[in-house]
Amino acid sequence: MKTSFRAFIVLFSLLTAASAAERMALTGAVAYTDVLRYDYTGDGKRNRVQFWMEFSGRPAVGAPGDAGYQPEAGSMRYYLQDADTGTKVMKWRQGLDMAGAPKDAPLPMTNIRIEGKTAYFESFGMKWTVTDGGEGYEKDRIVVDDGYKTLETKKLYGGDVRIGPAK
């Protein structure tokens, strides 16, 4: 009886650990510009703003057709944030000619893969690598490959990306 109970505890622990490892997620947002001045209200006042990227994604769990299968899900978003109020600015593109820039809407993330503290995915026609450097944004890293050139953010200015167990 004791042996059966121990075997059950070991099996339960292994299943719980495997299950937790499979449910990893990328979340959070980071500012990728320093504070800029921009009149997003059209009232003549140049407000203090920053450009941000927001991430929310998780890889698939299991395989299609298997019990408990969960498909991948994720999106990223570019947005402008008022640096004084901390609020997202809606419709900030009015009057700007930004051909080719992402729209003010979530962009789907596909082919999501997480290895340790690094997430890999595709979005907006580019390959992304996001690394969680720990608490805060100082050591977080974002690399984007558009098929012609690979660019890494040289510096982030606020926020935090997190890669860890999905909540």
N, C-alpha and C positions, 0 to 999 in steps of 0.2 A: 504494500500500500504506500509506504514512504517513497519507494522508488518511483512508482507511478506518479505520485504527487510532485516529486522533484522533476521528473521528465515533463510533466505538464507545465510547471513554472518555467523551465528552460525553453520549451517550445513557445510558450506565450511571450516570453521576453524576446526571443528571436523574431517572432512574427511582428511584434510591436515595433522593434527597432527597424526591421525591413520596411514596414508600412510607413513609419515616420520618414525614413530616408527617401521613399518614393514620392512623398508629397512636399517637395521643395518648391519655393516660389521666389520670384523677383518682385519686389515692391519698392516704392519710394519715389522721391523726386529730388532733382538737383538743379541749382542755378548754374548755367554755363556761360553767363556774362557777368561782368561787374555791373554796378548801378549805372544806368544810362538815363538820359533825359528825353522824354517823348510826350507830346501832347495827344494822348489817346482820347481825351474827352472832346477835343475841338474847341475848347474855351480859351485858347491862347496861353494856357499855363503848361509849361513843360514839366510833367510829373517825373518822379524818380521811379524807374522800373528796371526789372531784370527779366531775361529770357530763361525759362525753365524747361526741363524734360521730365515727364512723369511716366513711371513704368508700373505695370501690373501684369504678371504672367506666370504661368506654371506649365511644365511639360505634361504630356499625357501620362497616365498611370495605367499600366497593363496594356493589353492588346485588344483591338476591336473584336467583339464577340465573346471575350472572356467576362466572367462574372466580376463585377466591381470596376470594369473599365471606365476611365474618365478621360475624355479627349483633352488635348491641350487647349488652353484658353489664355489669351493675353492681348493687351493693347498698350500702346505708348501714345503720349500726347505732348506736343509742344504748346507752351502757353506763355503769356506775359503776366508778370505779377507786379502789382504796385508795391514798391519797396517800403513805403511808409505805412500802408495799411495792412500789408500781407495778403491782400485779396487778389484772386485771379481776375484779370481784365478780359471781359467778353468783347468780341467784335473789335479787337485792336488793329485789324488789318485795314480798316477803312482809310482810304486815301493813300495806301502804300502800294507800290508796284513790286510785288515779290513773286514773280513768275517762278514756278518750280519749287517754291517753299511749301512745306506741309500745310494742310488746311487746319482750320480751328475745329478739329474733330479727332476722336481717337483713331489711331492707325493700327490695324491688326498686326499682331506678332505671330509669326509662323516658325515651324521647325525649331521649337524651343527646347533647349538642352541645358541642364545645369550640372556642373561638375565642381564639387566643393563650393567655393565662394565666387564662382564665375558662371555667368549665364551667357549663352549663345543663342541668337535668334535672327530672324530676318524681318525687316519692316521698311516700308517706304522705298522698296527696291534696293535695299542695302543690307549687308551683313553686319551685325552688331555683336560686340563683346563687352559685357558690363561686369566689372569686378567689384565686389564689396570689400573695401579695405578696412572695415571695422566701424566702430561708432563714429558718426559724423561723416562729412564729405571729403575731408582732407586727403585721405588715401584711396578713395573710390576712383575707379578708372573706367573710361568709356572709349572704345575704339570702334570706328566705323569704316567699313570697306565698301566703296561704291562700285567696285569692279575695275576701276582705273587707278585709284589711289586709296591708301589706308591713312586715316587721320585719327589722331588721339587727342582728346581734350587735354590741353596743357595745364589747365587749372579749373577747378570748380569753385563756386563762390558761396554755396549754402546748401542746406538740405542734407539728404542721406539716402543712399540706396541700400536695401537689405536683401540678402539672399539667405534663406533659411526655411525652416519648416513652415508650411502654409497654415494659416489660421482658419 
